[in-house]
């Protein structure tokens, strides 16, 4: 629960500090500019709010790790929802309007997470999770998107070290194998999710695991 707040606060702070010109830069998400990614984060914050007020009585069907599925192909940016995000982001016209909406909804999602009972069961995507597991899953979501945000913005603040470490741990569980110690937490996340190609040396270090990569999370 604490790492959710840290990852989310860091991401929201980074967006708030971006100069307007940065919103037109490419993000680390295929086909999306930074403004498109921020619009996606607005939708993500809404999903958190909706899920936290959607209680369930049945037993959990997923936890923080099994919440994630691994797709066979990376997104192309041509999915109807992805295309809708681009149109929504363009409709804001001015970055300050998008910043305001993101801060407004994002702050509400952060407060709701802090107030939530970690043992409460909630429903999302036709699955049931404990709130603590649901919010833990989002540590990986926010951390990866923080890296996406920074992909072409070298001056932007980095994700917190502890959320990078936790995200690496979760991704290793999803992969079913530990990543080489020679890879930093950030490099492990970038390489193993296909956000950058491994170097020849990294590929050798990854060994048999390299054939399973990238892990396209959905």
Secondary structure, DSSP 4 states (H G I P E B T S, - for coil): -HHHHHHHHHHHHHHHT--GGGGGSB-SSTT-BHHHHHHHHHHHHHHHHHHHT-B--SPPS--TTTT--EESS---S-SHHHHHHHHHHHHT-SHHHHHHHHHHHHHHHHHHHHHS-TT-EEEETTEEEEHHHHHHHHHHHHHHHHHHHHTT-TTSPPPPHHHHHHHHHHHHHHHTSPPPTTS-HHHHHHHHTTSSPPPHHHHHHHGGGGGG---EE-
